[in-house]
């Protein structure tokens, strides 16, 4: 089962909860299908499962994957 959850970082309240999807489902695909819109100039902290998801007029912060050298 998969859900997307959007929370407010300061108040720690849930702003949005997506439908529940059976099995494995890509997080970005859920966003694209459900079409949630953010207030203008919102700041979005997203993980790498949302790579390529960039709503208009939203400031996005996404961590970079560490590239570990394997010997």
mmCIF file of the N, C-alpha and C atoms, coordinates in Angstrom:
data_MODEL
# 
_entry.id   MODEL 
# 
loop_
_atom_site.group_PDB 
_atom_site.id 
_atom_site.type_symbol 
_atom_site.label_atom_id 
_atom_site.label_alt_id 
_atom_site.label_comp_id 
_atom_site.label_asym_id 
_atom_site.label_entity_id 
_atom_site.label_seq_id 
_atom_site.pdbx_PDB_ins_code 
_atom_site.Cartn_x 
_atom_site.Cartn_y 
_atom_site.Cartn_z 
_atom_site.occupancy 
_atom_site.B_iso_or_equiv 
_atom_site.pdbx_formal_charge 
_atom_site.auth_seq_id 
_atom_site.auth_comp_id 
_atom_site.auth_asym_id 
_atom_site.auth_atom_id 
_atom_site.pdbx_PDB_model_num 
ATOM 1   N N  . UNK A 1 1  ? 0.841  -1.181 0.000   1.00 0.00 ? 1  UNK A N  1 
ATOM 2   C CA . UNK A 1 1  ? 0.000  0.000  0.000   1.00 0.00 ? 1  UNK A CA 1 
ATOM 3   C C  . UNK A 1 1  ? 0.889  1.249  0.000   1.00 0.00 ? 1  UNK A C  1 
ATOM 4   N N  . UNK A 1 2  ? 0.488  2.258  -0.736  1.00 0.00 ? 2  UNK A N  1 
ATOM 5   C CA . UNK A 1 2  ? 1.275  3.484  -0.844  1.00 0.00 ? 2  UNK A CA 1 
ATOM 6   C C  . UNK A 1 2  ? 0.365  4.702  -0.709  1.00 0.00 ? 2  UNK A C  1 
ATOM 7   N N  . UNK A 1 3  ? 0.835  5.683  0.058   1.00 0.00 ? 3  UNK A N  1 
ATOM 8   C CA . UNK A 1 3  ? 0.187  6.987  0.184   1.00 0.00 ? 3  UNK A CA 1 
ATOM 9   C C  . UNK A 1 3  ? 1.244  8.064  0.073   1.00 0.00 ? 3  UNK A C  1 
ATOM 10  N N  . UNK A 1 4  ? 0.851  9.252  -0.351  1.00 0.00 ? 4  UNK A N  1 
ATOM 11  C CA . UNK A 1 4  ? 1.682  10.443 -0.246  1.00 0.00 ? 4  UNK A CA 1 
ATOM 12  C C  . UNK A 1 4  ? 1.083  11.315 0.842   1.00 0.00 ? 4  UNK A C  1 
ATOM 13  N N  . UNK A 1 5  ? 1.943  11.897 1.664   1.00 0.00 ? 5  UNK A N  1 
ATOM 14  C CA . UNK A 1 5  ? 1.503  12.765 2.746   1.00 0.00 ? 5  UNK A CA 1 
ATOM 15  C C  . UNK A 1 5  ? 2.247  14.089 2.635   1.00 0.00 ? 5  UNK A C  1 
ATOM 16  N N  . UNK A 1 6  ? 1.508  15.188 2.741   1.00 0.00 ? 6  UNK A N  1 
ATOM 17  C CA . UNK A 1 6  ? 2.117  16.516 2.772   1.00 0.00 ? 6  UNK A CA 1 
ATOM 18  C C  . UNK A 1 6  ? 1.830  17.101 4.143   1.00 0.00 ? 6  UNK A C  1 
ATOM 19  N N  . UNK A 1 7  ? 2.904  17.496 4.843   1.00 0.00 ? 7  UNK A N  1 
ATOM 20  C CA . UNK A 1 7  ? 2.747  18.068 6.175   1.00 0.00 ? 7  UNK A CA 1 
ATOM 21  C C  . UNK A 1 7  ? 3.345  19.463 6.226   1.00 0.00 ? 7  UNK A C  1 
ATOM 22  N N  . UNK A 1 8  ? 2.867  20.251 7.163   1.00 0.00 ? 8  UNK A N  1 
ATOM 23  C CA . UNK A 1 8  ? 3.409  21.583 7.398   1.00 0.00 ? 8  UNK A CA 1 
ATOM 24  C C  . UNK A 1 8  ? 4.543  21.433 8.400   1.00 0.00 ? 8  UNK A C  1 
ATOM 25  N N  . UNK A 1 9  ? 5.746  21.873 8.025   1.00 0.00 ? 9  UNK A N  1 
ATOM 26  C CA . UNK A 1 9  ? 6.938  21.631 8.839   1.00 0.00 ? 9  UNK A CA 1 
ATOM 27  C C  . UNK A 1 9  ? 6.877  22.293 10.214  1.00 0.00 ? 9  UNK A C  1 
ATOM 28  N N  . UNK A 1 10 ? 6.297  23.479 10.301  1.00 0.00 ? 10 UNK A N  1 
ATOM 29  C CA . UNK A 1 10 ? 6.277  24.201 11.577  1.00 0.00 ? 10 UNK A CA 1 
ATOM 30  C C  . UNK A 1 10 ? 5.167  23.704 12.490  1.00 0.00 ? 10 UNK A C  1 
ATOM 31  N N  . UNK A 1 11 ? 3.946  23.633 11.972  1.00 0.00 ? 11 UNK A N  1 
ATOM 32  C CA . UNK A 1 11 ? 2.814  23.237 12.812  1.00 0.00 ? 11 UNK A CA 1 
ATOM 33  C C  . UNK A 1 11 ? 2.679  21.717 12.944  1.00 0.00 ? 11 UNK A C  1 
ATOM 34  N N  . UNK A 1 12 ? 3.400  20.975 12.091  1.00 0.00 ? 12 UNK A N  1 
ATOM 35  C CA . UNK A 1 12 ? 3.362  19.509 12.080  1.00 0.00 ? 12 UNK A CA 1 
ATOM 36  C C  . UNK A 1 12 ? 1.955  18.953 11.859  1.00 0.00 ? 12 UNK A C  1 
ATOM 37  N N  . UNK A 1 13 ? 1.181  19.644 11.062  1.00 0.00 ? 13 UNK A N  1 
ATOM 38  C CA . UNK A 1 13 ? -0.161 19.174 10.729  1.00 0.00 ? 13 UNK A CA 1 
ATOM 39  C C  . UNK A 1 13 ? -0.156 18.573 9.323   1.00 0.00 ? 13 UNK A C  1 
ATOM 40  N N  . UNK A 1 14 ? -1.054 17.633 9.098   1.00 0.00 ? 14 UNK A N  1 
ATOM 41  C CA . UNK A 1 14 ? -1.189 17.017 7.781   1.00 0.00 ? 14 UNK A CA 1 
ATOM 42  C C  . UNK A 1 14 ? -2.026 17.944 6.909   1.00 0.00 ? 14 UNK A C  1 
ATOM 43  N N  . UNK A 1 15 ? -1.452 18.369 5.789   1.00 0.00 ? 15 UNK A N  1 
ATOM 44  C CA . UNK A 1 15 ? -2.152 19.256 4.862   1.00 0.00 ? 15 UNK A CA 1 
ATOM 45  C C  . UNK A 1 15 ? -2.856 18.466 3.757   1.00 0.00 ? 15 UNK A C  1 
ATOM 46  N N  . UNK A 1 16 ? -2.324 17.285 3.444   1.00 0.00 ? 16 UNK A N  1 
ATOM 47  C CA . UNK A 1 16 ? -2.881 16.496 2.357   1.00 0.00 ? 16 UNK A CA 1 
ATOM 48  C C  . UNK A 1 16 ? -2.492 15.034 2.535   1.00 0.00 ? 16 UNK A C  1 
ATOM 49  N N  . UNK A 1 17 ? -3.432 14.143 2.286   1.00 0.00 ? 17 UNK A N  1 
ATOM 50  C CA . UNK A 1 17 ? -3.188 12.703 2.289   1.00 0.00 ? 17 UNK A CA 1 
ATOM 51  C C  . UNK A 1 17 ? -3.794 12.144 1.010   1.00 0.00 ? 17 UNK A C  1 
ATOM 52  N N  . UNK A 1 18 ? -2.965 11.506 0.199   1.00 0.00 ? 18 UNK A N  1 
ATOM 53  C CA . UNK A 1 18 ? -3.450 10.959 -1.069  1.00 0.00 ? 18 UNK A CA 1 
ATOM 54  C C  . UNK A 1 18 ? -4.319 9.735  -0.836  1.00 0.00 ? 18 UNK A C  1 
ATOM 55  N N  . UNK A 1 19 ? -4.909 9.253  -1.906  1.00 0.00 ? 19 UNK A N  1 
ATOM 56  C CA . UNK A 1 19 ? -5.611 7.980  -1.860  1.00 0.00 ? 19 UNK A CA 1 
ATOM 57  C C  . UNK A 1 19 ? -4.603 6.887  -1.515  1.00 0.00 ? 19 UNK A C  1 
ATOM 58  N N  . UNK A 1 20 ? -5.090 5.744  -1.098  1.00 0.00 ? 20 UNK A N  1 
ATOM 59  C CA . UNK A 1 20 ? -4.227 4.592  -0.856  1.00 0.00 ? 20 UNK A CA 1 
ATOM 60  C C  . UNK A 1 20 ? -4.200 3.754  -2.123  1.00 0.00 ? 20 UNK A C  1 
ATOM 61  N N  . UNK A 1 21 ? -2.981 3.454  -2.584  1.00 0.00 ? 21 UNK A N  1 
ATOM 62  C CA . UNK A 1 21 ? -2.804 2.664  -3.802  1.00 0.00 ? 21 UNK A CA 1 
ATOM 63  C C  . UNK A 1 21 ? -2.250 1.297  -3.435  1.00 0.00 ? 21 UNK A C  1 
ATOM 64  N N  . UNK A 1 22 ? -2.811 0.226  -4.005  1.00 0.00 ? 22 UNK A N  1 
ATOM 65  C CA . UNK A 1 22 ? -2.313 -1.121 -3.694  1.00 0.00 ? 22 UNK A CA 1 
ATOM 66  C C  . UNK A 1 22 ? -0.949 -1.374 -4.321  1.00 0.00 ? 22 UNK A C  1 
ATOM 67  N N  . UNK A 1 23 ? -0.163 -2.232 -3.687  1.00 0.00 ? 23 UNK A N  1 
ATOM 68  C CA . UNK A 1 23 ? 1.132  -2.624 -4.231  1.00 0.00 ? 23 UNK A CA 1 
ATOM 69  C C  . UNK A 1 23 ? 2.133  -1.491 -4.211  1.00 0.00 ? 23 UNK A C  1 
ATOM 70  N N  . UNK A 1 24 ? 3.157  -1.650 -5.036  1.00 0.00 ? 24 UNK A N  1 
ATOM 71  C CA . UNK A 1 24 ? 4.192  -0.612 -5.132  1.00 0.00 ? 24 UNK A CA 1 
ATOM 72  C C  . UNK A 1 24 ? 3.761  0.402  -6.182  1.00 0.00 ? 24 UNK A C  1 
ATOM 73  N N  . UNK A 1 25 ? 3.863  1.649  -5.841  1.00 0.00 ? 25 UNK A N  1 
ATOM 74  C CA . UNK A 1 25 ? 3.483  2.718  -6.772  1.00 0.00 ? 25 UNK A CA 1 
ATOM 75  C C  . UNK A 1 25 ? 4.470  3.854  -6.581  1.00 0.00 ? 25 UNK A C  1 
ATOM 76  N N  . UNK A 1 26 ? 4.980  4.417  -7.651  1.00 0.00 ? 26 UNK A N  1 
ATOM 77  C CA . UNK A 1 26 ? 5.960  5.485  -7.577  1.00 0.00 ? 26 UNK A CA 1 
ATOM 78  C C  . UNK A 1 26 ? 5.320  6.759  -7.030  1.00 0.00 ? 26 UNK A C  1 
ATOM 79  N N  . UNK A 1 27 ? 6.009  7.415  -6.084  1.00 0.00 ? 27 UNK A N  1 
ATOM 80  C CA . UNK A 1 27 ? 5.467  8.606  -5.432  1.00 0.00 ? 27 UNK A CA 1 
ATOM 81  C C  . UNK A 1 27 ? 5.168  9.727  -6.416  1.00 0.00 ? 27 UNK A C  1 
ATOM 82  N N  . UNK A 1 28 ? 6.080  9.954  -7.371  1.00 0.00 ? 28 UNK A N  1 
ATOM 83  C CA . UNK A 1 28 ? 5.872  11.018 -8.354  1.00 0.00 ? 28 UNK A CA 1 
ATOM 84  C C  . UNK A 1 28 ? 4.625  10.746 -9.195  1.00 0.00 ? 28 UNK A C  1 
ATOM 85  N N  . UNK A 1 29 ? 4.406  9.503  -9.534  1.00 0.00 ? 29 UNK A N  1 
ATOM 86  C CA . UNK A 1 29 ? 3.227  9.145  -10.341 1.00 0.00 ? 29 UNK A CA 1 
ATOM 87  C C  . UNK A 1 29 ? 1.937  9.492  -9.600  1.00 0.00 ? 29 UNK A C  1 
ATOM 88  N N  . UNK A 1 30 ? 1.923  9.252  -8.292  1.00 0.00 ? 30 UNK A N  1 
ATOM 89  C CA . UNK A 1 30 ? 0.745  9.613  -7.490  1.00 0.00 ? 30 UNK A CA 1 
ATOM 90  C C  . UNK A 1 30 ? 0.520  11.117 -7.552  1.00 0.00 ? 30 UNK A C  1 
ATOM 91  N N  . UNK A 1 31 ? 1.576  11.898 -7.409  1.00 0.00 ? 31 UNK A N  1 
ATOM 92  C CA . UNK A 1 31 ? 1.454  13.362 -7.481  1.00 0.00 ? 31 UNK A CA 1 
ATOM 93  C C  . UNK A 1 31 ? 0.910  13.800 -8.838  1.00 0.00 ? 31 UNK A C  1 
ATOM 94  N N  . UNK A 1 32 ? 1.457  13.229 -9.891  1.00 0.00 ? 32 UNK A N  1 
ATOM 95  C CA . UNK A 1 32 ? 1.008  13.597 -11.238 1.00 0.00 ? 32 UNK A CA 1 
ATOM 96  C C  . UNK A 1 32 ? -0.465 13.266 -11.443 1.00 0.00 ? 32 UNK A C  1 
ATOM 97  N N  . UNK A 1 33 ? -0.907 12.115 -10.950 1.00 0.00 ? 33 UNK A N  1 
ATOM 98  C CA . UNK A 1 33 ? -2.291 11.684 -11.146 1.00 0.00 ? 33 UNK A CA 1 
ATOM 99  C C  . UNK A 1 33 ? -3.279 12.488 -10.294 1.00 0.00 ? 33 UNK A C  1 
ATOM 100 N N  . UNK A 1 34 ? -2.895 12.811 -9.064  1.00 0.00 ? 34 UNK A N  1 
ATOM 101 C CA . UNK A 1 34 ? -3.836 13.472 -8.164  1.00 0.00 ? 34 UNK A CA 1 
ATOM 102 C C  . UNK A 1 34 ? -3.838 14.989 -8.317  1.00 0.00 ? 34 UNK A C  1 
ATOM 103 N N  . UNK A 1 35 ? -2.767 15.565 -8.851  1.00 0.00 ? 35 UNK A N  1 
ATOM 104 C CA . UNK A 1 35 ? -2.758 16.975 -9.193  1.00 0.00 ? 35 UNK A CA 1 
ATOM 105 C C  . UNK A 1 35 ? -2.868 17.954 -8.032  1.00 0.00 ? 35 UNK A C  1 
ATOM 106 N N  . UNK A 1 36 ? -2.253 17.631 -6.891  1.00 0.00 ? 36 UNK A N  1 
ATOM 107 C CA . UNK A 1 36 ? -2.281 18.562 -5.758  1.00 0.00 ? 36 UNK A CA 1 
ATOM 108 C C  . UNK A 1 36 ? -1.604 19.866 -6.160  1.00 0.00 ? 36 UNK A C  1 
ATOM 109 N N  . UNK A 1 37 ? -2.168 20.991 -5.763  1.00 0.00 ? 37 UNK A N  1 
ATOM 110 C CA . UNK A 1 37 ? -1.555 22.280 -6.055  1.00 0.00 ? 37 UNK A CA 1 
ATOM 111 C C  . UNK A 1 37 ? -1.093 22.932 -4.758  1.00 0.00 ? 37 UNK A C  1 
ATOM 112 N N  . UNK A 1 38 ? 0.044  23.590 -4.843  1.00 0.00 ? 38 UNK A N  1 
ATOM 113 C CA . UNK A 1 38 ? 0.639  24.260 -3.686  1.00 0.00 ? 38 UNK A CA 1 
ATOM 114 C C  . UNK A 1 38 ? 0.406  25.755 -3.777  1.00 0.00 ? 38 UNK A C  1 
ATOM 115 N N  . UNK A 1 39 ? 0.318  26.432 -2.626  1.00 0.00 ? 39 UNK A N  1 
ATOM 116 C CA . UNK A 1 39 ? 0.259  27.892 -2.660  1.00 0.00 ? 39 UNK A CA 1 
ATOM 117 C C  . UNK A 1 39 ? 1.535  28.446 -3.298  1.00 0.00 ? 39 UNK A C  1 
ATOM 118 N N  . UNK A 1 40 ? 1.421  29.575 -3.969  1.00 0.00 ? 40 UNK A N  1 
ATOM 119 C CA . UNK A 1 40 ? 2.556  30.209 -4.631  1.00 0.00 ? 40 UNK A CA 1 
ATOM 120 C C  . UNK A 1 40 ? 3.676  30.465 -3.629  1.00 0.00 ? 40 UNK A C  1 
ATOM 121 N N  . UNK A 1 41 ? 4.905  30.240 -4.039  1.00 0.00 ? 41 UNK A N  1 
ATOM 122 C CA . UNK A 1 41 ? 6.126  30.445 -3.246  1.00 0.00 ? 41 UNK A CA 1 
ATOM 123 C C  . UNK A 1 41 ? 6.228  29.500 -2.050  1.00 0.00 ? 41 UNK A C  1 
ATOM 124 N N  . UNK A 1 42 ? 5.536  28.370 -2.093  1.00 0.00 ? 42 UNK A N  1 
ATOM 125 C CA . UNK A 1 42 ? 5.684  27.352 -1.047  1.00 0.00 ? 42 UNK A CA 1 
ATOM 126 C C  . UNK A 1 42 ? 7.085  26.771 -1.121  1.00 0.00 ? 42 UNK A C  1 
ATOM 127 N N  . UNK A 1 43 ? 7.538  26.219 -0.009  1.00 0.00 ? 43 UNK A N  1 
ATOM 128 C CA . UNK A 1 43 ? 8.817  25.521 0.021   1.00 0.00 ? 43 UNK A CA 1 
ATOM 129 C C  . UNK A 1 43 ? 8.520  24.044 0.210   1.00 0.00 ? 43 UNK A C  1 
ATOM 130 N N  . UNK A 1 44 ? 9.037  23.237 -0.694  1.00 0.00 ? 44 UNK A N  1 
ATOM 131 C CA . UNK A 1 44 ? 8.742  21.815 -0.706  1.00 0.00 ? 44 UNK A CA 1 
ATOM 132 C C  . UNK A 1 44 ? 10.026 21.035 -0.456  1.00 0.00 ? 44 UNK A C  1 
ATOM 133 N N  . UNK A 1 45 ? 10.070 20.298 0.647   1.00 0.00 ? 45 UNK A N  1 
ATOM 134 C CA . UNK A 1 45 ? 11.190 19.415 0.966   1.00 0.00 ? 45 UNK A CA 1 
ATOM 135 C C  . UNK A 1 45 ? 10.779 18.017 0.535   1.00 0.00 ? 45 UNK A C  1 
ATOM 136 N N  . UNK A 1 46 ? 11.406 17.491 -0.489  1.00 0.00 ? 46 UNK A N  1 
ATOM 137 C CA . UNK A 1 46 ? 10.986 16.201 -1.020  1.00 0.00 ? 46 UNK A CA 1 
ATOM 138 C C  . UNK A 1 46 ? 12.160 15.239 -1.080  1.00 0.00 ? 46 UNK A C  1 
ATOM 139 N N  . UNK A 1 47 ? 11.853 13.937 -0.975  1.00 0.00 ? 47 UNK A N  1 
ATOM 140 C CA . UNK A 1 47 ? 12.926 12.953 -1.072  1.00 0.00 ? 47 UNK A CA 1 
ATOM 141 C C  . UNK A 1 47 ? 13.136 12.560 -2.524  1.00 0.00 ? 47 UNK A C  1 
ATOM 142 N N  . UNK A 1 48 ? 14.094 11.689 -2.757  1.00 0.00 ? 48 UNK A N  1 
ATOM 143 C CA . UNK A 1 48 ? 14.474 11.344 -4.130  1.00 0.00 ? 48 UNK A CA 1 
ATOM 144 C C  . UNK A 1 48 ? 13.404 10.581 -4.896  1.00 0.00 ? 48 UNK A C  1 
ATOM 145 N N  . UNK A 1 49 ? 12.373 10.082 -4.220  1.00 0.00 ? 49 UNK A N  1 
ATOM 146 C CA . UNK A 1 49 ? 11.276 9.412  -4.901  1.00 0.00 ? 49 UNK A CA 1 
ATOM 147 C C  . UNK A 1 49 ? 10.432 10.360 -5.740  1.00 0.00 ? 49 UNK A C  1 
ATOM 148 N N  . UNK A 1 50 ? 10.651 11.651 -5.571  1.00 0.00 ? 50 UNK A N  1 
ATOM 149 C CA . UNK A 1 50 ? 9.881  12.660 -6.304  1.00 0.00 ? 50 UNK A CA 1 
ATOM 150 C C  . UNK A 1 50 ? 10.725 13.355 -7.368  1.00 0.00 ? 50 UNK A C  1 
ATOM 151 N N  . UNK A 1 51 ? 11.861 12.759 -7.721  1.00 0.00 ? 51 UNK A N  1 
ATOM 152 C CA . UNK A 1 51 ? 12.745 13.370 -8.706  1.00 0.00 ? 51 UNK A CA 1 
ATOM 153 C C  . UNK A 1 51 ? 11.988 13.652 -10.000 1.00 0.00 ? 51 UNK A C  1 
ATOM 154 N N  . UNK A 1 52 ? 12.079 14.879 -10.468 1.00 0.00 ? 52 UNK A N  1 
ATOM 155 C CA . UNK A 1 52 ? 11.369 15.285 -11.675 1.00 0.00 ? 52 UNK A CA 1 
ATOM 156 C C  . UNK A 1 52 ? 10.031 15.942 -11.386 1.00 0.00 ? 52 UNK A C  1 
ATOM 157 N N  . UNK A 1 53 ? 9.577  15.896 -10.137 1.00 0.00 ? 53 UNK A N  1 
ATOM 158 C CA . UNK A 1 53 ? 8.311  16.537 -9.769  1.00 0.00 ? 53 UNK A CA 1 
ATOM 159 C C  . UNK A 1 53 ? 8.616  17.976 -9.379  1.00 0.00 ? 53 UNK A C  1 
ATOM 160 N N  . UNK A 1 54 ? 8.135  18.934 -10.163 1.00 0.00 ? 54 UNK A N  1 
ATOM 161 C CA . UNK A 1 54 ? 8.441  20.343 -9.927  1.00 0.00 ? 54 UNK A CA 1 
ATOM 162 C C  . UNK A 1 54 ? 7.212  21.204 -10.215 1.00 0.00 ? 54 UNK A C  1 
ATOM 163 N N  . UNK A 1 55 ? 6.313  21.359 -9.224  1.00 0.00 ? 55 UNK A N  1 
ATOM 164 C CA . UNK A 1 55 ? 5.149  22.221 -9.438  1.00 0.00 ? 55 UNK A CA 1 
ATOM 165 C C  . UNK A 1 55 ? 5.576  23.672 -9.674  1.00 0.00 ? 55 UNK A C  1 
ATOM 166 N N  . UNK A 1 56 ? 4.774  24.394 -10.424 1.00 0.00 ? 56 UNK A N  1 
ATOM 167 C CA . UNK A 1 56 ? 5.078  25.795 -10.729 1.00 0.00 ? 56 UNK A CA 1 
ATOM 168 C C  . UNK A 1 56 ? 5.060  26.658 -9.475  1.00 0.00 ? 56 UNK A C  1 
ATOM 169 N N  . UNK A 1 57 ? 5.920  27.670 -9.450  1.00 0.00 ? 57 UNK A N  1 
ATOM 170 C CA . UNK A 1 57 ? 5.990  28.672 -8.382  1.00 0.00 ? 57 UNK A CA 1 
ATOM 171 C C  . UNK A 1 57 ? 6.232  28.061 -7.007  1.00 0.00 ? 57 UNK A C  1 
ATOM 172 N N  . UNK A 1 58 ? 6.982  26.957 -6.948  1.00 0.00 ? 58 UNK A N  1 
ATOM 173 C CA . UNK A 1 58 ? 7.309  26.295 -5.687  1.00 0.00 ? 58 UNK A CA 1 
ATOM 174 C C  . UNK A 1 58 ? 8.825  26.164 -5.595  1.00 0.00 ? 58 UNK A C  1 
ATOM 175 N N  . UNK A 1 59 ? 9.373  26.460 -4.427  1.00 0.00 ? 59 UNK A N  1 
ATOM 176 C CA . UNK A 1 59 ? 10.806 26.311 -4.180  1.00 0.00 ? 59 UNK A CA 1 
ATOM 177 C C  . UNK A 1 59 ? 11.030 24.885 -3.679  1.00 0.00 ? 59 UNK A C  1 
ATOM 178 N N  . UNK A 1 60 ? 11.878 24.132 -4.378  1.00 0.00 ? 60 UNK A N  1 
ATOM 179 C CA . UNK A 1 60 ? 12.067 22.714 -4.063  1.00 0.00 ? 60 UNK A CA 1 
ATOM 180 C C  . UNK A 1 60 ? 13.445 22.483 -3.456  1.00 0.00 ? 60 UNK A C  1 
ATOM 181 N N  . UNK A 1 61 ? 13.451 21.715 -2.370  1.00 0.00 ? 61 UNK A N  1 
ATOM 182 C CA . UNK A 1 61 ? 14.681 21.265 -1.735  1.00 0.00 ? 61 UNK A CA 1 
ATOM 183 C C  . UNK A 1 61 ? 14.666 19.744 -1.790  1.00 0.00 ? 61 UNK A C  1 
ATOM 184 N N  . UNK A 1 62 ? 15.710 19.174 -2.402  1.00 0.00 ? 62 UNK A N  1 
ATOM 185 C CA . UNK A 1 62 ? 15.785 17.720 -2.521  1.00 0.00 ? 62 UNK A CA 1 
ATOM 186 C C  . UNK A 1 62 ? 17.214 17.290 -2.217  1.00 0.00 ? 62 UNK A C  1 
ATOM 187 N N  . UNK A 1 63 ? 17.379 16.307 -1.326  1.00 0.00 ? 63 UNK A N  1 
ATOM 188 C CA . UNK A 1 63 ? 18.734 15.860 -0.997  1.00 0.00 ? 63 UNK A CA 1 
ATOM 189 C C  . UNK A 1 63 ? 19.413 15.206 -2.195  1.00 0.00 ? 63 UNK A C  1 
ATOM 190 N N  . UNK A 1 64 ? 20.713 15.324 -2.240  1.00 0.00 ? 64 UNK A N  1 
ATOM 191 C CA . UNK A 1 64 ? 21.499 14.666 -3.279  1.00 0.00 ? 64 UNK A CA 1 
ATOM 192 C C  . UNK A 1 64 ? 21.938 13.314 -2.746  1.00 0.00 ? 64 UNK A C  1 
ATOM 193 N N  . UNK A 1 65 ? 21.946 12.316 -3.609  1.00 0.00 ? 65 UNK A N  1 
ATOM 194 C CA . UNK A 1 65 ? 22.409 10.995 -3.205  1.00 0.00 ? 65 UNK A CA 1 
ATOM 195 C C  . UNK A 1 65 ? 23.936 11.024 -3.041  1.00 0.00 ? 65 UNK A C  1 
ATOM 196 N N  . UNK A 1 66 ? 24.406 10.374 -1.988  1.00 0.00 ? 66 UNK A N  1 
ATOM 197 C CA . UNK A 1 66 ? 25.849 10.264 -1.788  1.00 0.00 ? 66 UNK A CA 1 
ATOM 198 C C  . UNK A 1 66 ? 26.414 9.259  -2.776  1.00 0.00 ? 66 UNK A C  1 
ATOM 199 N N  . UNK A 1 67 ? 27.507 9.627  -3.372  1.00 0.00 ? 67 UNK A N  1 
ATOM 200 C CA . UNK A 1 67 ? 28.189 8.700  -4.287  1.00 0.00 ? 67 UNK A CA 1 
ATOM 201 C C  . UNK A 1 67 ? 29.382 8.135  -3.539  1.00 0.00 ? 67 UNK A C  1 
ATOM 202 N N  . UNK A 1 68 ? 29.226 6.908  -3.113  1.00 0.00 ? 68 UNK A N  1 
ATOM 203 C CA . UNK A 1 68 ? 30.263 6.245  -2.333  1.00 0.00 ? 68 UNK A CA 1 
ATOM 204 C C  . UNK A 1 68 ? 31.124 5.413  -3.276  1.00 0.00 ? 68 UNK A C  1 
ATOM 205 N N  . UNK A 1 69 ? 32.432 5.630  -3.207  1.00 0.00 ? 69 UNK A N  1 
ATOM 206 C CA . UNK A 1 69 ? 33.341 4.853  -4.034  1.00 0.00 ? 69 UNK A CA 1 
ATOM 207 C C  . UNK A 1 69 ? 33.492 3.452  -3.455  1.00 0.00 ? 69 UNK A C  1 
ATOM 208 N N  . UNK A 1 70 ? 33.327 2.456  -4.302  1.00 0.00 ? 70 UNK A N  1 
ATOM 209 C CA . UNK A 1 70 ? 33.477 1.072  -3.863  1.00 0.00 ? 70 UNK A CA 1 
ATOM 210 C C  . UNK A 1 70 ? 34.817 0.569  -4.353  1.00 0.00 ? 70 UNK A C  1 
ATOM 211 N N  . UNK A 1 71 ? 35.621 0.053  -3.437  1.00 0.00 ? 71 UNK A N  1 
ATOM 212 C CA . UNK A 1 71 ? 36.948 -0.464 -3.815  1.00 0.00 ? 71 UNK A CA 1 
ATOM 213 C C  . UNK A 1 71 ? 36.906 -1.933 -4.065  1.00 0.00 ? 71 UNK A C  1 
# 
